[in-house]
Amino acid sequence: MSLNRKILFLIILIVVIVSGMSAISFYNSYTRLNDVINSTGSSFIKRSAVMIDLFFDQFRAMARDVGNFYVMLGENGALTKGDMGETDEREFAKYLVRFLKENEPYGIANIFLVSAKTGSVLDGTGWRDADRTDYREHEWYREGMASDRVVLGNPYKDPITGLGVFNTMYKVEDKNGNPLGLLGIVVKVDDVRDLVHSQRLSDVEEGYPIFLDGEGYLWNDVPWMPEASKNAPVWGSDKITMPSGVIPGDLAALGKKMVLRQEGWGDFQADGRQWRVFYAPSKNAHLIVGYLFPKELLGNRLMHLVLFSIASAGGTIGLILFVLVPVSGNLRHTVQKIEHTARAIKATFAPPEENSAPDTTEEFFRQERIDRMAMSLQSIMDEFQEQIRHTNFKEFREILGGIHSTLAVVAEQQADLTAHAEEIMAINSNMKHINAQLARRELVWSSLLEITQSITSTLNFHVALERVVDAVKNVTQAYGIGILIVEEDELVPLIFSGYQNAKNDLEKYRTSLDSVSLATRAVRTHAVQWVEDVHSDEEYREIDKNVRSQVEFPLYQGEQILGVMMVSFDKRYRQSEEFLTTMAPVGASLSGYLNTWKAHKEIRSSYEYLMQKFQEIADIYHHETASHLVRVGRYSAMAAAWLGCTLQEQQDIQIFSRAHDLGKIRVPVEIVIKPSGLTLEEFEVMKQHTIWGADLIGSAEWLKMARNICLNHHERWDGTGYPHGLKGKAISREGRIVSLVDVYDALRSPRSYKKGYDHEQTVDIIVNGDGRTLPQHFDPDLLEFFKRNHGEMSRIFNETEED
């Protein structure tokens, strides 16, 4: 075989070997990069599904709160037991309109209530159904009324706006379990889509979120949908499992997995392009979430560039190694340089060993590797330039010149490869940053959801708000959290968490709204105040010497300012839009809680005022004095505290016990003021005052304790009392308390028909009995209270004894 043929054979053999090895190296690198992208995309779509669950859970909590508020208004008489008479319907419709206006910025498109009695609808937009449709015939109505929890219905097309929407539905019942209606909060599909798209995968603008209902129907447009369909979409008409002009066949195959609520990803072709879709089901919402993006964005450009570079490098290496070595010994050094470069290229793109497999894109395209390759190529080019200058053979100069030109092309392609590698590393870094953001927001919103569920299950708002500030402090890693509320013209501290000794002296931080502070500035401007260095701000009012940065979030409903949430850090904390975005729903929820708490206080004050008026009526009508009623209240609060009742229960019994004889206003006055003993017939009339008092109090849930006191304060532990002869713990606790303290004060108080006993005589009668009053008439625990505390009761009597 001639030398030329040997050289040709060797060149062909080396080119094949080098090309094959380069292809294998690229395939392994591309596969591992693809795995990183798929892992990041799967994590992204799962977090998107969780974020949608949290988004809808907020509306579930809102629906439950509005429904409970509606029931509370009905029970308290503001509505006619939820029957929705004409006047009441107008009042509640105004409330729905106000609620929608205040909550539209938070994603609510509408709120409505369908009456269980008439099938008519009240709508937050003020719309009225002129045709008087009976909405109880709709499938979604039956679905919501059949469930005992908040229901998220499948998306549907609104007949008025033509928009795709979701309904969060809650069955409203009275205290006896009778249905009053179905409350719905409406959210636009586009708002949910924008929520996911705002957290899009990397900075690529060509990503598209899609949503499917429980049956697999598509509820938003896709990028290859015709423009006519985009302008007038018929949402809910294309099913993901059925191939159509909108659903390609290979996407329909993936759709079958989506409808089975599986998680995963897959590739398909649509509109002449390759697409990748990541999909996952939401946990609580009836939705399947998908995210589409063009596959070539992360694959094709890289593949073409690297393949071209590898082919060019391999051809050049073969030409350098096996053309010049047999021809000229002067080229040996150059050939060695080429061989060294070939090993460097192979090492750069070779798959890593199994026990050190990289797990990030940076491991494939580390800058130092690419820089070393570029330096090697430049060194070879310089060497060839030197050989060209020193060779005396025209043929060698032509061959070396051709190789030099080829290497210049390779170097140019290497520069392009470096630029694209940096772009891929930037995309991967952005993916990791987005994952970290989603993880932080998921932690905040999950904690907020737990607190929301806690608040909706208890009326102790102070305890619930303590849980809120503790949760926010933990997830934000703040030094301290404080909530201040607006009361008339002052900003009053409500709850502090984390500051040194601040929560032990809240009154110290009460301030006028006209004063200068960061909190009052937030109130005045209705805007978040972020101060990176509090000591450089003249309006900062020190609460703790360790505070360095502070953020003041104004809390308001509509135009009404409710208070301020103060978040403090003991380190310099620069302003962050990510932090503000994360905290926005926290502030909105806190505003709702404070607004509900304020309404709760106002209603409670109204009932306390009502009880005071009942007491004044009783004072005017019968012979018992205001001092007697005040003492009974103080005795009752003492006894309740001794039995372990809450502070709220102690305050309630002190107020409501004063109305224990309210029913006597219906007893004929000649019986009430009769100076001598009553006849049997008169006594039977007198006993009715317990029942009449309970009737006058009414059936409102807030007044249950007052009603029990009126009805039970003449019942006896041994069952010999009236009106029902109840025995033992069948008698309400408040009734047993007032029974004992009323007997003590009645024995000591002089009346028109008797003289009052002194303290020692009264104690002896209650503890040992006198035939008419016996110790077995009283709860043994309360009798023990009396034995231990009768001295304090005597002191109270002497302080308030009538002249």
TABELLIN-V998519 format. One record per backbone hydrogen bond with DSSP energy under -1.0 kcal/mol. CO is the residue of the C=O (numbers start at 1). NH is the residue of the N-H. Records with the same first field share a line. If there is no record, write none. Layout:
CO: NH / NH
This chain:
2: 6
3: 7
4: 8
5: 9
6: 10
7: 11
8: 12
9: 13
10: 14
11: 15
12: 16
13: 17
14: 18
15: 19
16: 20
17: 21
18: 22
19: 23
20: 24
21: 25
22: 26
23: 27
24: 28
25: 29
26: 30
27: 31
28: 32
29: 33
30: 34
31: 35
32: 36
33: 37
34: 38
35: 39
36: 40
37: 41
38: 42
39: 43
40: 44
41: 45
42: 46
43: 47
44: 48
45: 49
46: 50
47: 51
48: 52
49: 53
50: 54
51: 55
52: 56
53: 57
54: 58
56: 60
57: 61
58: 62
59: 63
60: 64
61: 65
62: 66
63: 67
64: 68
65: 69
66: 70
67: 71
68: 72
69: 73
70: 74
71: 75
72: 76
73: 78 / 79
79: 81
80: 83
85: 89
86: 90
87: 91
88: 92
89: 93
90: 94
91: 95
92: 96
93: 97
94: 98
95: 99
96: 100
97: 101
98: 102
99: 103
100: 104
103: 106 / 108
104: 107
110: 186
111: 124
112: 184
113: 122
114: 182
115: 119
119: 135
120: 115
122: 113
123: 126
129: 132
133: 135
134: 137
135: 138
138: 142
139: 143
140: 144
141: 145
142: 146
151: 169
156: 165
158: 162
163: 158
164: 189
165: 156
166: 187
167: 153
168: 185
169: 151
170: 183
172: 180 / 181
174: 177
178: 174
180: 116
181: 172
182: 114
183: 170
184: 112
185: 168
186: 109 / 110
187: 166
188: 192
189: 193
190: 194
191: 195
192: 196
193: 197
194: 198
196: 199
197: 200
208: 292
210: 290
211: 219
212: 288
213: 216
216: 240
217: 213
218: 236
222: 225
226: 230
227: 231
228: 232
234: 237
238: 218
239: 242
247: 244
248: 252
249: 253
250: 254
251: 255
252: 256
254: 258
255: 259
256: 260
257: 262
258: 261
264: 279
266: 277
268: 275
270: 273
273: 270
274: 295
275: 268
276: 293
277: 266
278: 291
279: 264
280: 289
285: 287
287: 282
288: 212
289: 280
290: 210
291: 278
292: 208
293: 276
294: 297
295: 298
296: 301
299: 303
300: 304
301: 305
302: 306
303: 307
304: 308
305: 309
306: 310
307: 311
308: 312
309: 313
310: 314
311: 315
312: 316
313: 317
314: 318
315: 319
316: 320
317: 321
318: 322
319: 323
324: 328
328: 331
329: 332
331: 335
332: 336
333: 337
334: 338
335: 339
336: 340
337: 341
338: 342
339: 343
340: 344
341: 345
342: 346
343: 347
344: 348
345: 349
346: 350
353: 356
354: 357
361: 364 / 365
366: 370
367: 371
368: 372
369: 373
370: 374
371: 375
372: 376
373: 377
374: 378
375: 379
376: 380
377: 381
378: 382
379: 383
380: 384
381: 385
382: 386
383: 387
384: 388
385: 389
386: 390
387: 391
393: 397
394: 398
395: 399
396: 400
397: 401
398: 402
399: 403
400: 404
401: 405
402: 406
403: 407
404: 408
405: 409
406: 410
407: 411
408: 412
409: 413
410: 414
411: 415
412: 416
413: 417
414: 418
415: 419
416: 420
417: 421
418: 422
419: 423
420: 424
421: 425
422: 426
423: 427
424: 428
425: 429
426: 430
427: 431
428: 432
429: 433
430: 434
431: 435
432: 436
433: 437
434: 438
435: 439
436: 440
437: 441
438: 442
439: 443
440: 444
441: 445
442: 446
443: 447
444: 448
445: 449
446: 450
447: 451
448: 452
449: 453
450: 454
451: 455
452: 456
455: 458
459: 461
460: 464
461: 465
462: 466
463: 467
464: 468
465: 469
466: 470
467: 471
468: 472
469: 473
470: 474
471: 475
472: 476
473: 478
480: 568
481: 497
482: 566
483: 494 / 495
484: 564
485: 492
487: 490
489: 513
490: 487
491: 511
492: 485
495: 483
497: 481
502: 505
505: 508
506: 509
507: 510
511: 491
512: 515
517: 521
518: 522
519: 523
520: 524
521: 525
522: 526
529: 552
531: 550
533: 536
534: 537
537: 540
544: 547
548: 534
549: 569
550: 531
551: 567
552: 529
553: 565
555: 562 / 563
557: 560
560: 557
562: 486
563: 555
564: 484
565: 553
566: 482
567: 551
568: 479 / 480
569: 548 / 549
576: 580
577: 581
578: 582
579: 583
580: 584
583: 587
584: 588
585: 589
586: 590
587: 591
588: 592
589: 593
590: 594
591: 595
592: 596
593: 597
594: 598
595: 599
596: 600
597: 601
598: 602
599: 603
600: 604
601: 605
602: 606
603: 607
604: 608
605: 609
606: 610
607: 611
608: 612
609: 613
610: 614
611: 615
612: 616
613: 617
614: 618
615: 619
616: 620
617: 621
618: 622
625: 629
626: 630
627: 631
628: 632
629: 633
630: 634
631: 635
632: 636
633: 637
634: 638
635: 639
636: 640
637: 641
638: 642
639: 643
640: 645
641: 644
646: 650
647: 651
648: 652
649: 653
650: 654
651: 655
652: 656
653: 657
655: 658
656: 659
657: 660
659: 662
661: 664
662: 665
663: 666
664: 667
668: 671 / 672
669: 673
679: 683
680: 684
681: 685
682: 686
683: 687
686: 689
687: 690
688: 692
689: 693
690: 694
691: 695
692: 696
693: 697
694: 698
700: 703
701: 704
703: 707
704: 708
705: 709
706: 710
707: 711
708: 712
709: 713
712: 715
714: 722
716: 719
717: 728
727: 730
728: 731
732: 736
733: 737
734: 738
735: 739
736: 740
737: 741
738: 742
739: 743
740: 744
741: 745
742: 746
743: 747
744: 748
745: 749
747: 757
751: 754
754: 751
758: 762
759: 763
760: 764
761: 765
762: 766
763: 767
764: 768
765: 769
773: 770
774: 777
775: 778
777: 717
779: 783
780: 784
781: 785
782: 786
783: 787
784: 788
785: 789
786: 790
789: 793
790: 794
791: 795
792: 796
793: 797
794: 798
795: 799
796: 800
